[in-house]
Amino acid sequence: MKERLLGFLFVGALVVVALDFTADKLHQKFLGDSLWLQSHWYIPYLMVPVAALLALAFSFGFFRPKGPRWADAAALLITAFLVYITIGAAYSCWKWCF
């Protein structure tokens, strides 16, 4: 199970960085002046990465009925950590704050 946790940490970090980069590029190219996205910034920068990481954790074998609960808790902590370190204060405040 420890190998799965390390694999999930590594692959999850790559997934979160790729999603963050993609969301930022899409925002810059298509939605730069969108007030809707300004007020709903948490959807592409919080909800999508969390859903992707939880799906990845399930594919790695976590959250199964007969699996160890400590590993599920560790996968949730890794998910929270990865999303926390990739979200910045600037996302909710692109160009309208200053």
C-alpha positions in Angstrom: 0.0 0.0 0.0 2.9 2.3 0.6 4.0 1.9 -3.0 0.6 2.9 -4.1 0.6 6.0 -1.9 4.0 7.1 -3.4 2.8 6.4 -6.9 -0.4 8.3 -6.2 1.6 11.3 -4.9 3.9 11.3 -7.9 1.2 10.8 -10.6 -1.2 13.1 -8.7 1.3 15.9 -8.6 1.8 15.6 -12.4 -2.0 15.5 -12.9 -2.6 18.6 -10.8 0.2 20.6 -12.4 -1.1 19.6 -15.9 -4.7 20.6 -15.0 -3.6 23.8 -13.4 -1.5 24.7 -16.5 -4.3 23.8 -18.9 -6.9 25.8 -16.9 -4.6 28.8 -16.8 -4.0 28.6 -20.6 -7.7 28.2 -21.4 -8.4 31.2 -19.1 -5.8 33.4 -20.8 -6.9 32.4 -24.3 -10.6 32.3 -24.2 -12.0 33.6 -20.9 -9.7 36.5 -19.9 -12.6 39.0 -19.6 -15.2 36.7 -18.3 -16.8 38.0 -15.1 -18.5 34.6 -14.6 -15.2 32.9 -14.3 -13.9 35.7 -12.1 -16.6 34.9 -9.6 -16.6 31.1 -10.1 -12.8 30.6 -10.2 -13.0 27.7 -7.8 -14.6 25.4 -10.4 -11.5 25.0 -12.7 -8.9 25.5 -10.0 -10.4 23.5 -7.1 -13.3 21.3 -8.0 -11.8 19.8 -11.2 -8.4 18.9 -9.7 -10.1 17.4 -6.6 -12.4 15.3 -8.8 -9.5 14.2 -11.0 -7.4 13.3 -7.9 -10.2 11.3 -6.3 -10.8 9.4 -9.5 -7.1 8.7 -9.7 -7.0 7.5 -6.1 -9.9 5.2 -6.9 -8.0 3.8 -9.9 -5.0 3.2 -7.7 -7.1 1.0 -5.4 -8.1 3.4 -2.6 -11.6 3.8 -1.2 -12.5 0.2 -1.8 -14.7 -1.6 0.7 -12.1 -4.1 1.9 -9.1 -1.7 1.7 -7.3 -0.3 4.7 -8.9 2.8 6.0 -5.5 4.4 7.0 -4.5 4.4 3.3 -7.8 6.0 2.3 -7.2 8.8 4.9 -3.6 9.2 3.6 -4.9 9.5 0.0 -7.4 12.2 1.1 -4.6 14.0 2.9 -2.4 13.8 -0.2 -5.3 15.1 -2.3 -5.8 18.0 0.0 -2.0 18.7 0.1 -1.7 18.7 -3.7 -4.6 21.0 -4.3 -3.5 23.3 -1.5 0.0 23.7 -2.9 -1.2 24.4 -6.4 -3.8 26.9 -5.6 -2.6 30.4 -5.2 -4.1 33.6 -3.9 -3.9 35.2 -7.3 -6.5 32.9 -8.9 -9.4 34.6 -7.2 -8.0 38.0 -7.9 -6.7 38.1 -11.5 -6.8 41.7 -12.7 -9.8 43.3 -11.0 -8.3 43.5 -7.5 -5.7 46.2 -8.0 
